[in-house]
Every structure is written in C-alpha cells, then in structure tokens.
Amino acid sequence: MKKIIKYVIIDILRNKIMLAYTIFLLVLSFSIFSLEDNSAKGILGLLNVILIIVPLVSIIFSTIYIYNSAEFIELLVSQPIQRKAIWLSLFTGLACSISISLLVGIGIPILIYQLNITGLLILIIGILLSVIFIAIALLGAVNIRDKAKGIGVAILLWLYFSILFDGLVLFLLFQFSDYPIEKIMIAISMLNPIDLGRILILLKMDISALMGYTGAVFNDFFGTNIGLIVSFFVLISWIVFPVYISTKRFKVKDL
C-alpha cells in the first residue's frame, strides 16, 4: 500500500498540470497580498481562490487521473492486493499530492504575510476542501464508466456546490422570509462544504456583523468551541462517507 501511495504522489507531483497549478497558486497568492496595502484584505481575495479554484481543480484533476489510470488500476487488481487497499492508496496519493501543491502555492505566501489564526484556518479549510472534492471525484468516477460523462458530472457537481446551492438557499430565504428560519439555515449550510468553509473563515475575520441577523445566529453557533468542533466534524464526514461508499463500490465493480 505504501509503494502505491508513493508512486501516485511522485507521478502526480511530476505532472505538468499539477506543477502549473502550484505555480499559478503561488503567483496569484503573492499578487493578491502585494496589491493590497492590508494583508487582512489579501485574505479576502485569497478566500475566493480557496472556495472556487481549489475545489474545481481538485475534482476535475482527480476525475481525469482515475480514468487515465484505468490500465494501472487493472494491473494492480490482477495482483494479490486487496481492492480496498488499492482504492484507498489512490485516494491517499491524490489527497497528499494536491495538498502539497496547495501548501506550497498558498501556504508560503500566508506564512510570509498572514501568519496568524485566520491565515492557518484558511489554509486548513483549503486542504479540507481539496480532499473533499477528491473524495467526491472518486465516488463519481467509480460509478460512471464513460470518461466524458464522468468529467461532465464532475463539472456539474462543482457548479452545484459553488454556485447553484447558494441560489437555492437565497430562493428559500426569499420564499420563507416571514418565518424564523435562521437556525434552519445552520443545518442547510452543512449540506455544502464550500459554504461551511466560507462561514467559518468570515466569522474568524469578524465580518459576521455585515451578515445581519443571520450572521449573528451563525456567530452564536459557529463562533463557539462546540460549533467549531461540529463544523470540522461535518467537513471530515464529507470526506469519510464518499470514500467509504466509493470503496465499497470499487470492491464489487467489474473492471
């Protein structure tokens, strides 16, 4: 299992697309901090990168990698290795390599310009979102045999979590504006890891006052230690459940 993980990590880190992704994040992060006179404002700019670009690259790259590694996976399956170990090794290799790229591309600028709790939190959220969308990518790839269809589904899932979900939430808020649904919104926000990550970072930056009464409700829950623990538990669950389901599916899949 360790040999498979090591091979996947080295293979991905040497990939030109992953190298370009790392350099892109590094240049973009330094540019954001350099253009802002206040490093705290730079974090807000970096927030959009974490919430939009990182999930997009993670889910699409992971989906394509799994499809392109079909022959390698078939070779591993023919060996006396458990399918569970193969699948978890692929997931671990993808998660480690993409996280390393994120740590280099965003972690270095944060260490230089914003080495505090907020900076570390945005880095942690970025890594968690990367791993979450890798897990979702593996779940989609193991259930869809056609490569083009699988990539299309990956893009649609990213669109749903990054754009469409917020539209649905706004629709619910307008439709039920006469009712006290702010506390319900806490539960709804946990159905989207991107939204949950955004809320945690914005609350840590003390911008909840700009969110009105809803922000006050979020702050009362997510701003507490229990709320923080629950939030990270939910984010980790977004990793565990897709990986668990995809592993079970891979164990019985006819290659």
Secondary structure, DSSP 8 states (H G I E B T S, - for coil): -HHHHHHHHHHHHT-HHHHHHHHHHHHHHHHHHHH-SSHHHHHHHHHHIIIIIHHHHHHHHHHHHHHHTHHHHHHHHTSS--HHHHHHHHHHHHHHHHHHHHIIIIIHHHHHH--SHHHHHHHHHHHHHHHHHHHHHHHHHHH---HHHHHHHHHHHHHIIIIIHHHHHHHHHHHTTTS--HHHHHHHHTT-HHHHHHHHHHHHTT-GGGGHHHHHHHHHHHTSHHHHHHHHHHHHHHHHHHHHHHHHHHHH---
